């Protein structure tokens, strides 16, 4: 991907304002919320945010024992909680995804 100029970058960020973003972090968490702003350090502010976490090893073991199955065959849902307004530190961001639906893509 070619580097954007300052004006292009600003326009791109403005196009993301108030859109739902999924931000994945280095510790395996995912934050899902409305993009509000960023700063020169790449910190991102999300509003109305939910945090999602992968099940812990202990939770997987407990579920495997209960089901009488191997841990590798156990699938658990991510746990989540509502956080509200969140600042995600740029240094911990691994991936950013914009939430789009098929109906939104046809309009472009």
Helices and strands as residue ranges (DSSP letters): H 6-16, E 20-25, E 30-38, E 44-53, H 57-67, G 71-73, E 79-88, G 90-92, E 93-98, H 102-105
